[in-house]
């Protein structure tokens, strides 16, 4: 191919913030595009467009990164600009960008199908840093001064926390040379590792009252860590439960009964914890029935071994996603960067497929019993009437009814 996917990854995100810094990581990601000593914001945009580059950035709970895809002949020029943006921002347009981020937060508040997932994180992790949303709080964004933002960046965007990842038509030796020349941040005592905090796994219910047409409902619990080898079994289990169009939740809630347009499950892994979750958006009259089905399917997942047919179909679905993503340079770059950033082995495609193939029925039964126990489950909902939601929780967890 003729393209390159390049990413500059930093091992810091929203979980590295204090409550008084809530949202600084994401705000800083925006400000990286607003100017350096050599280029203004519009000059950065014009230069990248002139190089035919597609550029973006993202902030997560544990990472922040700049990434670009571009023609292979422009590798050095794009790399040079991304490195300058990451390591030497000058914040010339900070106040206008505050307004942009505040508008993003306001937009997000108006999207209950997105907002409910952050409310679930709060329910599952409580006051732990993983319970905070990446966007942060408007009060912080509107008032945090530039010196505090730069102090946060310079303490965390350091040699110990940055990984350069590339995929596509690249030469490893050249990327290594450019990395040594262009990415040389100072060392610092803060190495980007998340501050230690006790995880409170108590079941909680968080309800956010809003006048919506649907009730947006999530159930979830702590999951497994990034390095847990059972992540392959969890991917298969999730595909069976709600992560595919032939999954149990999709079939029972949407296809058979028409109770929802959007229904499914997902999981996430972090350095020292994880999350398993399910979601449904349904009208008020359907809340009780939808929750009843989710509760019944969770119970069946815990008590009944999956069929050989389900296991085979789920394995092929997971392997298909792995293979398809491996043929995307951006996905390959992200996978190898994340693994290196968190000191995890970089499995080959064949190794990953073999680990999926090795998953057995007993592995799924044990994992479901451990992760989906009703006493572990927390709940989040955006809707009109909390009592209506509470009345529907019995089939999922009696613990939640009393929460």
C-alpha positions in Angstrom: 0.0 0.0 0.0 1.0 3.6 -0.3 -0.2 4.9 3.0 1.1 5.2 6.6 -0.8 5.3 9.9 1.2 7.0 12.6 0.3 7.6 16.2 1.9 9.4 19.1 0.5 7.8 22.3 0.8 9.1 25.8 0.0 6.9 28.9 -2.2 9.4 30.6 -5.9 10.0 30.5 -8.9 11.0 32.6 -8.1 8.6 35.4 -4.8 10.5 36.0 -6.7 13.6 36.9 -7.8 14.8 40.3 -11.4 16.0 40.7 -10.1 19.6 40.4 -8.6 18.7 37.0 -11.6 16.8 35.6 -11.5 17.1 31.9 -8.0 18.6 31.5 -6.7 15.6 29.5 -9.4 16.0 26.9 -9.2 19.8 26.9 -5.4 19.5 26.3 -6.0 17.1 23.4 -8.0 19.9 21.7 -5.4 22.5 22.5 -2.7 20.5 20.7 -4.2 21.6 17.4 -4.4 25.3 18.3 -0.8 26.4 17.6 2.9 25.9 18.1 5.9 28.3 17.9 6.1 27.7 14.2 2.5 27.3 13.2 -0.9 28.8 14.0 -4.0 26.7 14.2 -5.0 27.5 10.6 -1.4 26.9 9.4 -1.4 23.5 11.0 -4.7 22.6 9.3 -3.4 23.9 5.9 -0.1 22.1 6.2 -1.8 18.8 7.0 -4.3 19.2 4.2 -1.4 20.1 1.9 0.2 16.8 2.8 -3.0 14.9 2.1 -3.2 13.8 5.8 -6.2 12.7 7.7 -5.5 13.7 11.3 -7.4 13.3 14.6 -6.8 12.8 18.3 -8.5 11.0 21.1 -8.6 10.8 24.9 -9.5 7.8 27.0 -9.4 6.9 30.6 -5.8 5.8 30.4 -4.5 7.2 27.1 -4.2 10.3 24.9 -3.0 10.2 21.3 -2.5 12.1 18.1 -2.9 10.0 15.0 -2.7 10.5 11.2 -2.9 8.6 7.9 -1.1 10.0 4.9 0.9 9.2 1.8 4.1 7.4 2.5 6.2 10.1 0.9 5.2 12.6 3.5 6.2 10.5 6.6 8.9 12.8 7.9 7.0 16.0 7.4 3.8 14.7 9.1 5.9 13.1 11.9 7.7 16.4 12.5 4.5 18.4 12.8 2.7 15.8 15.1 5.7 15.8 17.4 5.7 19.6 17.6 2.0 19.7 18.3 2.4 17.1 21.1 5.5 18.4 22.8 5.5 22.2 22.2 1.9 23.6 22.1 1.7 27.4 22.8 -2.0 27.7 23.6 -2.7 30.9 21.6 -6.4 30.3 21.2 -7.3 28.7 24.5 -10.4 30.8 25.3 -12.1 30.1 22.0 -11.4 26.4 22.4 -12.8 26.5 26.0 -16.1 27.4 24.4 -15.8 24.6 21.8 -15.3 22.0 24.6 -18.1 23.4 26.7 -20.3 23.1 23.6 -19.2 19.5 23.3 -20.1 18.8 26.9 -23.5 20.4 26.4 -24.1 18.4 23.2 -23.2 15.2 25.1 -25.7 16.1 27.9 -28.4 16.1 25.2 -27.4 12.6 24.0 -28.8 10.2 26.7 -27.8 7.1 24.7 -24.2 8.2 25.1 -24.5 9.8 28.5 -25.8 6.7 30.2 -22.5 4.8 29.7 -20.6 7.4 31.8 -23.4 7.2 34.4 -22.8 3.4 34.4 -19.0 3.9 35.0 -19.9 6.1 38.0 -22.3 3.4 39.2 -19.7 0.6 38.8 -16.6 2.4 40.0 -18.1 4.9 42.4 -15.5 7.5 43.5 -12.6 5.7 41.9 -11.0 7.7 39.1 -12.4 5.2 36.5 -15.8 6.4 37.5 -15.2 9.9 36.1 -16.1 10.8 32.5 -13.4 11.7 30.0 -15.1 15.0 29.0 -14.8 16.2 32.6 -16.7 19.0 34.2 -17.8 22.3 32.7 -16.7 24.2 35.8 -13.1 23.0 35.4 -12.9 23.6 31.7 -14.3 27.2 32.0 -11.7 28.2 34.6 -8.5 26.2 34.4 -5.6 28.5 33.6 -3.0 27.9 30.9 -0.1 27.5 33.4 -2.0 24.6 35.1 -2.7 23.0 31.7 1.0 23.2 30.7 2.1 21.9 34.1 -0.2 18.9 33.6 1.2 18.3 30.1 4.8 18.7 30.9 4.6 16.4 33.9 3.0 13.6 31.9 4.0 13.9 28.3 7.5 12.6 29.1 9.9 10.0 27.7 8.6 7.3 30.0 5.0 7.7 28.9 5.2 8.1 25.1 5.0 5.4 22.5 5.3 5.9 18.7 3.3 3.5 16.6 3.3 3.1 12.8 1.8 0.7 10.3 1.6 0.6 6.5 4.3 1.3 4.1 7.0 2.1 6.7 10.6 1.3 7.3 11.2 0.4 10.9 14.7 1.9 11.0 13.5 5.2 9.6 10.6 5.4 12.1 13.1 4.6 14.9 15.5 7.4 13.7 12.7 9.9 13.4 11.4 9.0 16.9 14.8 9.5 18.4 15.2 12.9 16.7 11.7 14.3 17.0 10.3 12.8 20.2 12.7 13.6 23.0 10.6 14.9 25.9 12.3 15.3 29.3 12.1 12.7 32.0 9.8 13.4 35.0 9.0 11.8 38.3 5.4 11.2 37.1 5.6 8.2 34.8 2.0 8.3 33.8 1.0 5.3 35.9 -2.5 5.8 37.4 -2.5 6.8 41.1 -3.4 3.9 43.3 -7.0 3.9 44.5 -9.1 1.2 46.1 -11.8 -0.2 43.8 -15.2 -0.3 45.5 -17.1 -3.1 43.9 -20.4 -2.4 45.7 -23.5 -2.6 43.6 -25.0 0.9 42.9 -27.9 2.4 41.1 -27.5 5.8 39.4 -30.5 7.4 37.8 -30.3 10.6 35.8 -33.7 12.3 35.4 -34.4 13.7 31.9 -37.5 14.1 29.8 -36.8 11.6 27.1 -38.9 9.5 24.8 -36.9 6.4 25.8 -35.4 5.0 29.0 -31.7 4.4 28.3 -30.6 1.6 30.5 -27.2 0.0 31.3 -26.2 -2.8 33.6 -22.6 -3.5 34.4 -20.0 -4.7 36.8 -16.2 -4.8 37.2 -14.5 -6.9 34.5 -11.0 -8.1 33.8 -7.7 -6.3 33.3 -5.8 -5.7 30.1 -3.3 -8.4 30.7 -5.8 -11.1 31.7 -5.6 -13.9 29.1 -9.3 -14.6 29.6 -10.0 -11.5 27.5 -10.3 -13.8 24.5 -12.9 -15.9 26.3 -14.6 -12.7 27.3 -14.8 -11.5 23.7 -16.5 -14.8 22.7 -18.8 -14.6 25.7 -19.7 -11.1 24.9 -20.5 -12.0 21.3 -22.9 -14.7 22.5 -24.6 -12.4 25.0 -25.1 -9.2 23.2 -22.1 -8.2 21.0 -23.4 -9.4 17.7 -26.5 -9.4 15.5 -27.1 -13.0 16.3 -26.6 -12.6 20.0 -29.1 -13.6 22.7 -30.0 -10.0 23.6 -30.4 -8.8 20.0 -32.5 -11.9 19.2 -34.8 -11.8 22.3 -35.2 -8.1 22.8 -35.2 -6.7 19.2 -35.9 -9.5 16.7 -38.5 -11.5 18.6 -40.3 -8.8 20.6 -39.5 -5.4 18.9 -38.7 -3.8 22.3 -35.7 -1.8 21.2 -33.8 -0.5 18.2 -30.5 -0.5 20.1 -29.6 -3.3 22.4 -26.3 -5.0 23.1 -23.3 -5.6 25.3 -19.7 -4.7 25.5 -16.6 -4.9 27.7 -13.5 -2.8 28.4 -10.2 -3.5 30.0 -7.9 -1.2 32.0 -4.6 -1.5 33.8 -6.0 -2.8 37.0 -9.7 -3.4 36.4 -12.3 -3.7 33.6 -16.0 -3.4 32.8 -18.7 -5.7 31.5 -21.8 -3.9 30.4 -25.1 -4.2 28.5 -27.4 -1.5 27.1 -30.9 -1.1 25.9 -32.9 1.9 24.9 -36.7 1.4 25.1 -40.0 3.3 25.6 -41.4 3.6 29.1 -44.1 0.9 28.6 -41.4 -1.6 27.6 -39.0 -1.0 30.5 -40.2 -3.8 32.7 -40.3 -6.4 29.9 -36.9 -5.4 28.5 -35.2 -5.6 31.9 -36.9 -8.9 32.6 -35.4 -10.4 29.4 -32.0 -9.0 30.2 -32.2 -10.5 33.7 -33.3 -13.9 32.4 -30.5 -14.0 29.8 -27.9 -13.1 32.4 -29.2 -15.9 34.6 -29.1 -18.3 31.6 -25.6 -17.2 30.8 -24.5 -18.1 34.4 -26.4 -21.4 34.7 -26.5 -23.0 31.3 -23.5 -24.0 29.2 -23.6 -22.4 25.7 -24.4 -24.7 22.8 -21.7 -26.0 20.5 -23.4 -24.0 17.7 -23.3 -20.8 19.6 -19.7 -21.3 20.6 -18.6 -22.0 17.0 -20.5 -19.0 15.6 -19.1 -16.6 18.3 -15.6 -17.8 17.7 -15.8 -17.1 14.0 -17.4 -13.7 14.7 -14.5 -12.7 17.0 -11.9 -14.1 14.6 -13.5 -12.3 11.7 -13.3 -9.0 13.5 -9.7 -9.6 14.4 -8.7 -10.4 10.8 -10.7 -7.5 9.3 -9.1 -5.0 11.8 -5.7 -6.4 11.0 -6.1 -5.2 7.4 -6.6 -1.6 8.6 -3.4 0.2 9.1 -5.0 2.5 11.7 -6.2 -0.5 13.7 -2.8 -2.2 13.5 -1.1 0.9 14.6 -3.5 1.3 17.6 -3.1 -2.3 18.6 0.6 -2.4 18.7 0.8 1.0 20.3 -1.6 0.1 23.2 0.3 -3.1 23.8 3.6 -1.4 24.0 2.3 1.5 26.1 1.1 -1.0 28.8 4.0 -3.5 28.5 1.9 -6.2 27.0 3.0 -8.8 24.4 2.1 -8.1 20.8 0.5 -11.3 19.7 0.6 -12.1 16.0 -2.7 -12.6 14.2 -2.2 -16.3 14.1 -1.5 -16.3 17.9 -4.7 -14.4 18.6 -6.8 -16.7 16.4 -5.3 -19.7 18.2 -6.3 -18.2 21.6 -9.9 -17.7 20.3 -10.0 -21.2 19.0 -8.8 -22.5 22.4 -11.8 -21.1 24.2 -14.0 -23.9 25.6 -17.6 -24.0 26.9 -16.4 -24.4 30.5 -14.3 -21.3 30.2 -17.4 -19.3 29.3 -19.5 -20.8 32.1 -16.9 -20.0 34.7 -16.4 -16.5 33.4 -20.1 -15.7 33.3 -20.6 -17.0 36.9 -17.7 -14.8 38.1 -18.5 -11.6 36.2 -22.3 -11.6 35.8 -23.3 -12.5 39.4 -26.4 -10.5 40.3 -24.9 -9.2 43.5 -22.1 -7.6 41.5 -24.3 -5.7 39.0 -24.8 -2.0 39.1 -27.3 -0.1 37.0 -27.6 3.3 35.3 -30.6 4.9 33.6 -31.5 8.1 31.9 -35.3 8.6 31.9 -38.3 10.3 33.3 -39.3 8.4 36.4 -36.8 6.6 38.7 -39.5 4.6 40.4 -40.6 3.1 37.1 -37.1 1.9 36.5 -36.6 0.6 40.1 -39.8 -1.5 39.8 -38.3 -3.3 36.8 -35.0 -4.4 38.4 -36.1 -7.5 40.3 -35.3 -10.0 37.5 -31.8 -8.5 37.1 -30.8 -8.2 40.7 -32.6 -8.0 44.0 -29.6 -6.1 45.4 -30.3 -3.3 43.0 -34.0 -3.1 44.1 -32.8 -2.3 47.6 -29.9 0.0 46.4 
